[in-house]
Amino acid sequence: MAKLKITQVRSVVKRDGRQRRIVAALGLRRMHQTVEHDDTPQIRGMLNKVHHIVKVENA
């Protein structure tokens, strides 16, 4: 299965609670932190909700 590299590029300060929870569920805790996840529909749906906060690359 394909992997995605997800990097937080914007802060979650002044974002609503749903977006904060999504970023936390992705495993991101601070700016410029990168995590890897499998490319699944569930992860893609989460990324669509916070696309303005994160940067996504193929791993």
C-alpha positions, -999 to 999 in steps of 0.1 A, spaced: 0 0 0 12 35 -8 25 57 20 19 94 25 42 119 42 21 145 61 38 176 74 21 203 95 29 237 79 4 260 98 -6 263 134 -38 250 149 -42 281 171 -74 299 163 -88 268 145 -121 252 155 -120 221 177 -128 196 149 -97 207 130 -75 205 161 -88 170 168 -81 159 132 -45 172 133 -40 154 166 -55 122 153 -30 123 124 -3 122 150 9 158 145 18 177 177 39 207 165 48 227 134 70 211 108 66 177 123 62 149 97 44 116 100 38 87 76 4 70 71 -10 45 46 -30 60 18 -65 50 28 -99 67 22 -101 75 59 -68 93 60 -76 111 27 -109 123 42 -91 137 72 -66 154 50 -94 170 29 -107 186 61 -73 202 71 -57 206 36 -49 243 45 -29 232 76 -8 203 63 14 194 33 10 160 17 37 141 -3 40 106 -15 65 86 5 
